[in-house]
């Protein structure tokens, strides 16, 4: 019982002690045991509004050996238009590319857009490259493409938009090449650009 009384007495002494309070940079001095010294410092934090974009691979088609699971299993197709997944693509998304978007702000709306640099040749047009969200059912051979499949253009076209993503969000895309009957032999490279901005 004596030990309990002593502990209570010490606690009362601390609570009733004279407090000397300062701020960062101060040097405080007091008398023991009656003084308690407290220094307050500020802790600041700045997190900027940020956006981020990741696209993991190039794409390419080789119609001498069409990619497996393409809607058109061989070239030339039995019916036009024919549709082919890329031979060169993402290891994560074999029908296209992995696209990751980051935004940490509810105050701004981000916009993900796509365009192409131009035609492959005089007979093979840029708009024969189609893009859609990963997992979209491809059109059947002989049928025209329907939304959400989008033909590429030299003008930027919006794919997705949003606000805060809560980390890196997956907006992966599938690609198809749409073969047409007037296509002539070609071996060329164009640029496909993904653009992300916020406003």
LUMSE-910619 format. One line per field, with one value per residue: x, y, z of N, C-alpha, C, O in turn; chain; residue number from 1. Coordinates in steps of 0.05 Angstrom, whole numbers. Example, Ala and Ser with C-alpha at 12.3 -4.5 7.8 and 13.67 -1.06 7.14 Angstrom:
// residues 2
n_xx: 264, 257
n_yy: -114, -45
n_zz: 156, 142
ca_xx: 246, 273
ca_yy: -90, -21
ca_zz: 156, 143
c_xx: 264, 258
c_yy: -66, 1
c_zz: 156, 157
o_xx: 285, 268
o_yy: -66, 23
o_zz: 169, 161
c: A, A
k: 1, 2
END
This chain:
// residues 199
n_xx: 17, 40, 75, 40, 18, 64, 74, 28, 35, 81, 60, 22, 56, 83, 41, 27, 71, 111, 105, 149, 150, 174, 196, 221, 291, 297, 329, 316, 314, 306, 284, 296, 257, 213, 200, 176, 198, 181, 186, 161, 157, 149, 120, 121, 89, 90, 55, 55, 8, 5, 14, 19, 45, 51, 72, 83, 108, 130, 91, 77, 64, 67, 47, 61, 62, 12, -8, -22, -90, -113, -169, -171, -142, -103, -64, -75, -139, -199, -246, -256, -262, -201, -175, -122, -84, -27, 39, 85, 84, 59, 86, 53, 2, -15, -44, -36, -17, 7, -21, -12, -39, -31, -57, -62, -100, -162, -178, -166, -180, -157, -136, -130, -102, -95, -55, -32, 27, 22, 5, 21, 34, 20, -24, -37, -68, -66, -114, -126, -106, -130, -155, -174, -204, -169, -185, -231, -280, -261, -278, -311, -283, -295, -334, -349, -312, -336, -355, -327, -281, -232, -210, -144, -119, -86, -99, -106, -144, -191, -183, -192, -214, -209, -204, -174, -134, -120, -68, -29, -68, -99, -104, -102, -92, -118, -96, -111, -96, -128, -139, -146, -175, -145, -93, -24, 42, 84, 134, 144, 150, 112, 95, 60, 27, 15, -18, -20, -53, -73, -126
n_yy: -24, 25, 34, 46, 95, 128, 128, 153, 203, 221, 226, 266, 307, 314, 330, 378, 409, 467, 491, 505, 533, 529, 543, 517, 521, 547, 547, 518, 526, 500, 488, 430, 390, 417, 441, 433, 422, 442, 438, 460, 441, 455, 412, 403, 387, 375, 352, 347, 358, 307, 271, 210, 165, 102, 60, -3, -29, -35, -44, -89, -117, -177, -203, -247, -288, -293, -269, -314, -332, -290, -257, -266, -322, -329, -298, -280, -258, -298, -269, -199, -140, -165, -184, -174, -189, -158, -183, -170, -148, -130, -167, -175, -162, -194, -181, -128, -70, -56, -6, 43, 90, 147, 189, 236, 272, 301, 349, 359, 338, 283, 266, 215, 204, 186, 180, 174, 176, 176, 148, 80, 70, 89, 58, 32, 52, 95, 92, 39, 15, -6, 8, -12, -21, -66, -134, -128, -154, -177, -153, -195, -230, -201, -166, -98, -56, -42, 4, -9, -5, 34, 73, 93, 160, 218, 261, 273, 229, 218, 168, 153, 183, 216, 224, 224, 166, 129, 104, 68, 60, 11, 17, -14, -29, -62, -78, -80, -97, -79, -111, -94, -101, -73, -68, -63, -93, -76, -50, -18, 33, 67, 119, 112, 149, 158, 204, 241, 286, 337, 378
n_zz: 0, 13, -30, -72, -56, -59, -115, -135, -112, -140, -192, -185, -173, -222, -256, -234, -243, -262, -327, -379, -440, -508, -575, -639, -642, -593, -528, -470, -399, -334, -266, -229, -185, -204, -253, -320, -385, -450, -519, -578, -646, -716, -765, -831, -894, -963, -1017, -1083, -1137, -1181, -1244, -1280, -1331, -1361, -1412, -1437, -1482, -1552, -1613, -1667, -1732, -1769, -1823, -1852, -1818, -1781, -1716, -1662, -1646, -1672, -1702, -1757, -1782, -1821, -1874, -1941, -1915, -1910, -1918, -1930, -1889, -1859, -1794, -1748, -1692, -1660, -1674, -1646, -1581, -1515, -1460, -1418, -1437, -1489, -1535, -1544, -1509, -1443, -1405, -1358, -1313, -1271, -1222, -1170, -1153, -1138, -1157, -1209, -1276, -1312, -1378, -1425, -1487, -1557, -1617, -1686, -1728, -1783, -1849, -1867, -1919, -1988, -1998, -1952, -1897, -1839, -1810, -1810, -1767, -1706, -1641, -1575, -1509, -1466, -1474, -1504, -1547, -1611, -1678, -1727, -1782, -1845, -1828, -1811, -1765, -1699, -1645, -1581, -1613, -1643, -1697, -1712, -1718, -1745, -1714, -1644, -1604, -1552, -1503, -1450, -1388, -1324, -1251, -1189, -1181, -1142, -1136, -1186, -1242, -1285, -1353, -1399, -1469, -1528, -1594, -1664, -1732, -1790, -1846, -1915, -1981, -2020, -2002, -2010, -2015, -1959, -1916, -1864, -1813, -1765, -1717, -1657, -1611, -1542, -1502, -1442, -1400, -1352, -1329
ca_xx: 0, 58, 85, 19, 16, 87, 70, 7, 47, 99, 44, 10, 77, 88, 19, 26, 96, 111, 113, 163, 145, 188, 194, 246, 313, 299, 342, 301, 326, 287, 292, 285, 239, 187, 195, 174, 206, 168, 193, 144, 168, 130, 125, 106, 89, 80, 51, 45, -10, 22, 3, 40, 37, 70, 65, 106, 120, 123, 74, 84, 50, 80, 25, 70, 56, -5, -7, -42, -116, -124, -195, -164, -120, -82, -64, -97, -162, -220, -264, -246, -235, -190, -166, -99, -70, 2, 59, 102, 65, 66, 87, 30, -22, -5, -60, -32, 2, -1, -21, -18, -43, -30, -65, -68, -115, -191, -184, -161, -188, -137, -145, -112, -108, -77, -55, -11, 42, 14, -1, 43, 42, -1, -48, -43, -74, -64, -139, -129, -98, -153, -149, -197, -196, -160, -206, -254, -285, -254, -297, -307, -274, -316, -352, -336, -307, -356, -345, -308, -257, -228, -189, -125, -118, -64, -110, -109, -171, -191, -188, -203, -210, -217, -191, -155, -133, -112, -45, -28, -92, -94, -121, -88, -105, -113, -94, -116, -92, -151, -130, -166, -167, -126, -67, -1, 65, 95, 151, 148, 146, 100, 95, 35, 33, -4, -14, -35, -51, -95, -135
ca_yy: 0, 49, 38, 58, 122, 142, 131, 173, 228, 230, 234, 292, 327, 320, 344, 406, 423, 491, 485, 526, 524, 544, 535, 507, 540, 556, 531, 522, 517, 500, 476, 403, 375, 431, 452, 415, 437, 433, 453, 453, 446, 451, 390, 410, 367, 383, 331, 361, 345, 293, 251, 192, 148, 81, 42, -22, -43, -28, -63, -93, -139, -192, -219, -273, -308, -278, -275, -333, -322, -268, -263, -278, -339, -329, -276, -262, -269, -309, -247, -173, -137, -184, -171, -187, -179, -154, -204, -158, -134, -132, -194, -175, -162, -203, -169, -99, -59, -49, 23, 50, 119, 155, 217, 237, 296, 303, 376, 360, 315, 275, 257, 198, 206, 170, 187, 161, 196, 177, 123, 62, 73, 101, 40, 22, 76, 95, 84, 10, 7, -3, 5, -15, -30, -94, -154, -123, -175, -166, -158, -219, -227, -193, -146, -73, -53, -27, 14, 12, -5, 61, 75, 114, 184, 237, 277, 259, 221, 211, 141, 152, 207, 211, 240, 209, 138, 112, 88, 65, 46, -4, 24, -27, -28, -81, -67, -97, -87, -85, -115, -87, -115, -58, -66, -72, -100, -54, -55, 10, 38, 93, 124, 114, 165, 162, 231, 245, 313, 342, 406
ca_zz: 0, 14, -57, -88, -47, -70, -144, -139, -105, -161, -214, -179, -175, -250, -268, -223, -247, -278, -354, -394, -468, -528, -602, -651, -639, -566, -508, -445, -374, -312, -241, -223, -203, -206, -280, -343, -409, -474, -544, -601, -673, -738, -784, -855, -915, -989, -1037, -1107, -1155, -1201, -1262, -1290, -1353, -1368, -1434, -1433, -1505, -1579, -1626, -1695, -1745, -1790, -1834, -1863, -1797, -1763, -1688, -1653, -1636, -1688, -1715, -1783, -1776, -1842, -1893, -1940, -1901, -1927, -1923, -1922, -1878, -1841, -1769, -1738, -1668, -1665, -1667, -1625, -1563, -1487, -1447, -1399, -1453, -1515, -1557, -1545, -1491, -1416, -1401, -1330, -1309, -1243, -1214, -1141, -1148, -1145, -1167, -1238, -1292, -1331, -1404, -1440, -1515, -1575, -1645, -1701, -1743, -1811, -1862, -1872, -1947, -2003, -1999, -1925, -1882, -1810, -1797, -1810, -1740, -1688, -1612, -1557, -1482, -1463, -1470, -1521, -1568, -1637, -1700, -1742, -1809, -1864, -1815, -1804, -1736, -1684, -1620, -1575, -1630, -1653, -1717, -1706, -1735, -1738, -1692, -1619, -1597, -1524, -1496, -1422, -1371, -1296, -1231, -1172, -1189, -1120, -1145, -1215, -1252, -1310, -1376, -1421, -1496, -1549, -1621, -1688, -1759, -1807, -1874, -1935, -2006, -2037, -1989, -2025, -1997, -1945, -1893, -1855, -1784, -1757, -1688, -1643, -1586, -1520, -1489, -1417, -1388, -1332, -1328
c_xx: 17, 69, 65, 16, 39, 84, 50, 19, 65, 82, 31, 31, 83, 66, 18, 51, 93, 121, 126, 163, 161, 183, 221, 267, 317, 316, 329, 317, 306, 299, 279, 279, 214, 180, 193, 180, 193, 176, 175, 158, 146, 139, 108, 109, 77, 79, 40, 24, 6, 5, 26, 28, 59, 57, 88, 119, 113, 104, 83, 69, 68, 60, 34, 66, 39, -4, -29, -67, -126, -150, -191, -140, -97, -85, -58, -121, -182, -240, -250, -268, -227, -177, -144, -89, -41, 19, 77, 84, 76, 68, 63, 4, -14, -20, -54, -10, -10, 1, -29, -19, -43, -40, -72, -86, -144, -197, -180, -172, -166, -150, -123, -120, -88, -78, -33, 2, 34, 10, 25, 53, 18, -27, -55, -44, -71, -90, -145, -118, -121, -143, -175, -187, -188, -183, -230, -256, -278, -277, -291, -298, -298, -335, -336, -332, -329, -345, -346, -282, -256, -205, -170, -126, -94, -73, -111, -138, -171, -199, -202, -199, -219, -203, -172, -157, -127, -90, -45, -52, -87, -114, -109, -106, -98, -112, -100, -106, -115, -141, -153, -156, -147, -99, -45, 22, 77, 113, 160, 142, 133, 102, 67, 41, 9, 2, -32, -31, -75, -101, -158
c_yy: 25, 55, 53, 88, 139, 147, 153, 201, 239, 240, 261, 314, 335, 337, 373, 421, 448, 484, 509, 517, 542, 532, 526, 529, 550, 537, 538, 512, 519, 488, 449, 402, 391, 440, 429, 432, 425, 450, 442, 460, 441, 428, 395, 388, 379, 359, 346, 345, 333, 275, 234, 173, 127, 64, 23, -33, -29, -50, -66, -117, -151, -211, -243, -295, -295, -288, -295, -319, -297, -276, -276, -295, -339, -304, -287, -274, -281, -288, -221, -157, -160, -170, -188, -173, -175, -179, -195, -141, -138, -161, -197, -177, -169, -192, -139, -90, -55, -19, 29, 80, 124, 184, 216, 260, 293, 330, 378, 335, 308, 264, 240, 197, 190, 182, 171, 182, 197, 150, 106, 65, 86, 84, 29, 45, 73, 85, 54, -2, 14, -7, 3, -23, -59, -113, -150, -145, -163, -170, -183, -212, -221, -173, -121, -71, -36, -17, -9, 11, 22, 61, 98, 136, 200, 257, 261, 254, 211, 182, 138, 179, 200, 230, 223, 179, 119, 93, 87, 48, 35, 5, 12, -28, -52, -67, -89, -82, -97, -87, -109, -97, -99, -54, -77, -78, -75, -64, -28, 12, 66, 96, 127, 128, 165, 188, 232, 273, 317, 372, 409
c_zz: 0, -14, -74, -81, -58, -99, -149, -132, -126, -185, -210, -181, -204, -262, -258, -228, -264, -306, -367, -423, -487, -555, -613, -649, -610, -549, -481, -421, -352, -288, -238, -193, -210, -235, -300, -368, -434, -498, -566, -627, -694, -755, -809, -876, -941, -1007, -1062, -1122, -1178, -1219, -1272, -1312, -1358, -1390, -1438, -1458, -1531, -1590, -1655, -1706, -1767, -1802, -1850, -1844, -1776, -1734, -1680, -1642, -1650, -1700, -1743, -1779, -1797, -1859, -1921, -1925, -1920, -1935, -1915, -1909, -1860, -1817, -1757, -1712, -1674, -1658, -1645, -1607, -1534, -1478, -1428, -1414, -1482, -1539, -1560, -1526, -1463, -1413, -1372, -1328, -1279, -1241, -1185, -1134, -1156, -1157, -1197, -1251, -1312, -1356, -1418, -1469, -1532, -1603, -1659, -1719, -1772, -1823, -1865, -1901, -1961, -2004, -1971, -1906, -1852, -1797, -1799, -1784, -1721, -1659, -1597, -1529, -1482, -1458, -1488, -1542, -1595, -1657, -1715, -1770, -1828, -1853, -1809, -1773, -1724, -1658, -1599, -1592, -1644, -1673, -1710, -1727, -1728, -1717, -1667, -1613, -1568, -1520, -1469, -1409, -1343, -1277, -1215, -1177, -1166, -1127, -1175, -1225, -1280, -1331, -1401, -1447, -1513, -1576, -1642, -1713, -1776, -1836, -1893, -1962, -2024, -2024, -2007, -2006, -1984, -1922, -1882, -1825, -1781, -1727, -1678, -1616, -1567, -1506, -1464, -1407, -1369, -1333, -1309
o_xx: 9, 71, 72, 13, 35, 90, 54, 12, 65, 89, 29, 25, 88, 72, 8, 54, 73, 142, 115, 174, 162, 167, 241, 262, 338, 317, 330, 331, 290, 322, 255, 295, 195, 157, 207, 168, 195, 174, 176, 169, 128, 163, 84, 127, 56, 99, 17, 23, 20, -16, 49, 5, 83, 34, 111, 140, 94, 101, 94, 63, 83, 55, 18, 65, 49, 1, -51, -66, -145, -154, -207, -118, -75, -106, -39, -123, -182, -251, -235, -292, -244, -170, -145, -85, -30, 13, 84, 70, 98, 52, 54, -15, -8, -11, -67, 12, -34, 22, -51, -2, -55, -32, -87, -89, -151, -219, -191, -172, -157, -173, -101, -143, -67, -99, -18, -10, 39, 12, 47, 77, -2, -48, -77, -24, -73, -90, -166, -120, -129, -125, -195, -164, -200, -200, -249, -236, -288, -293, -268, -305, -319, -352, -313, -347, -340, -326, -365, -264, -275, -184, -179, -133, -81, -56, -117, -155, -152, -217, -221, -183, -234, -192, -156, -179, -129, -93, -60, -56, -74, -139, -106, -130, -75, -124, -95, -108, -120, -136, -175, -132, -135, -82, -48, 21, 80, 107, 180, 129, 142, 110, 51, 58, -13, 25, -56, -8, -94, -84, -169
o_yy: 45, 78, 70, 104, 161, 170, 170, 220, 263, 260, 277, 336, 358, 356, 391, 444, 450, 473, 531, 495, 566, 513, 528, 552, 561, 513, 560, 492, 538, 478, 445, 413, 380, 446, 409, 452, 401, 475, 418, 481, 426, 424, 392, 372, 392, 346, 355, 320, 348, 264, 242, 167, 134, 55, 32, -46, -13, -71, -47, -136, -137, -233, -259, -319, -286, -311, -295, -297, -285, -299, -293, -285, -349, -290, -301, -299, -275, -289, -220, -161, -173, -146, -212, -149, -188, -193, -210, -123, -147, -178, -219, -190, -151, -193, -126, -101, -51, -7, 20, 95, 109, 201, 199, 267, 283, 334, 396, 313, 326, 254, 249, 190, 183, 192, 157, 202, 218, 130, 116, 63, 94, 94, 18, 58, 51, 71, 45, -26, 37, -23, 15, -32, -75, -108, -166, -152, -141, -188, -193, -191, -234, -163, -122, -83, -18, -30, -26, 26, 32, 51, 119, 132, 196, 269, 237, 271, 197, 172, 123, 195, 181, 250, 208, 168, 94, 68, 101, 26, 47, 1, 25, -28, -61, -46, -112, -58, -121, -66, -117, -102, -111, -40, -99, -70, -54, -85, -17, -6, 86, 77, 142, 118, 170, 194, 226, 282, 301, 389, 431
o_zz: -12, -21, -90, -99, -67, -108, -167, -146, -131, -197, -228, -190, -210, -277, -273, -218, -279, -309, -366, -430, -484, -559, -600, -655, -604, -554, -472, -423, -351, -288, -243, -177, -222, -240, -298, -372, -438, -496, -572, -630, -689, -760, -808, -875, -940, -1013, -1061, -1119, -1192, -1210, -1272, -1312, -1360, -1388, -1441, -1455, -1533, -1578, -1666, -1692, -1780, -1791, -1859, -1851, -1756, -1729, -1691, -1631, -1641, -1706, -1751, -1774, -1791, -1859, -1925, -1924, -1944, -1958, -1896, -1917, -1848, -1818, -1755, -1712, -1693, -1639, -1627, -1616, -1530, -1487, -1423, -1406, -1498, -1562, -1577, -1525, -1460, -1419, -1363, -1339, -1263, -1257, -1175, -1110, -1178, -1168, -1209, -1239, -1327, -1356, -1421, -1475, -1522, -1611, -1646, -1726, -1785, -1808, -1864, -1906, -1949, -2010, -1968, -1899, -1842, -1777, -1789, -1779, -1719, -1654, -1604, -1526, -1497, -1441, -1487, -1554, -1602, -1654, -1715, -1781, -1827, -1868, -1802, -1758, -1737, -1648, -1600, -1586, -1656, -1668, -1702, -1750, -1707, -1704, -1668, -1617, -1560, -1532, -1466, -1418, -1338, -1285, -1226, -1178, -1169, -1125, -1189, -1216, -1297, -1328, -1422, -1445, -1513, -1580, -1638, -1714, -1777, -1848, -1889, -1966, -2041, -2035, -2019, -1983, -1998, -1910, -1891, -1814, -1793, -1713, -1689, -1601, -1575, -1500, -1465, -1405, -1370, -1338, -1306
c: A, A, A, A, A, A, A, A, A, A, A, A, A, A, A, A, A, A, A, A, A, A, A, A, A, A, A, A, A, A, A, A, A, A, A, A, A, A, A, A, A, A, A, A, A, A, A, A, A, A, A, A, A, A, A, A, A, A, A, A, A, A, A, A, A, A, A, A, A, A, A, A, A, A, A, A, A, A, A, A, A, A, A, A, A, A, A, A, A, A, A, A, A, A, A, A, A, A, A, A, A, A, A, A, A, A, A, A, A, A, A, A, A, A, A, A, A, A, A, A, A, A, A, A, A, A, A, A, A, A, A, A, A, A, A, A, A, A, A, A, A, A, A, A, A, A, A, A, A, A, A, A, A, A, A, A, A, A, A, A, A, A, A, A, A, A, A, A, A, A, A, A, A, A, A, A, A, A, A, A, A, A, A, A, A, A, A, A, A, A, A, A, A, A, A, A, A, A, A
k: 1, 2, 3, 4, 5, 6, 7, 8, 9, 10, 11, 12, 13, 14, 15, 16, 17, 18, 19, 20, 21, 22, 23, 24, 25, 26, 27, 28, 29, 30, 31, 32, 33, 34, 35, 36, 37, 38, 39, 40, 41, 42, 43, 44, 45, 46, 47, 48, 49, 50, 51, 52, 53, 54, 55, 56, 57, 58, 59, 60, 61, 62, 63, 64, 65, 66, 67, 68, 69, 70, 71, 72, 73, 74, 75, 76, 77, 78, 79, 80, 81, 82, 83, 84, 85, 86, 87, 88, 89, 90, 91, 92, 93, 94, 95, 96, 97, 98, 99, 100, 101, 102, 103, 104, 105, 106, 107, 108, 109, 110, 111, 112, 113, 114, 115, 116, 117, 118, 119, 120, 121, 122, 123, 124, 125, 126, 127, 128, 129, 130, 131, 132, 133, 134, 135, 136, 137, 138, 139, 140, 141, 142, 143, 144, 145, 146, 147, 148, 149, 150, 151, 152, 153, 154, 155, 156, 157, 158, 159, 160, 161, 162, 163, 164, 165, 166, 167, 168, 169, 170, 171, 172, 173, 174, 175, 176, 177, 178, 179, 180, 181, 182, 183, 184, 185, 186, 187, 188, 189, 190, 191, 192, 193, 194, 195, 196, 197, 198, 199
END
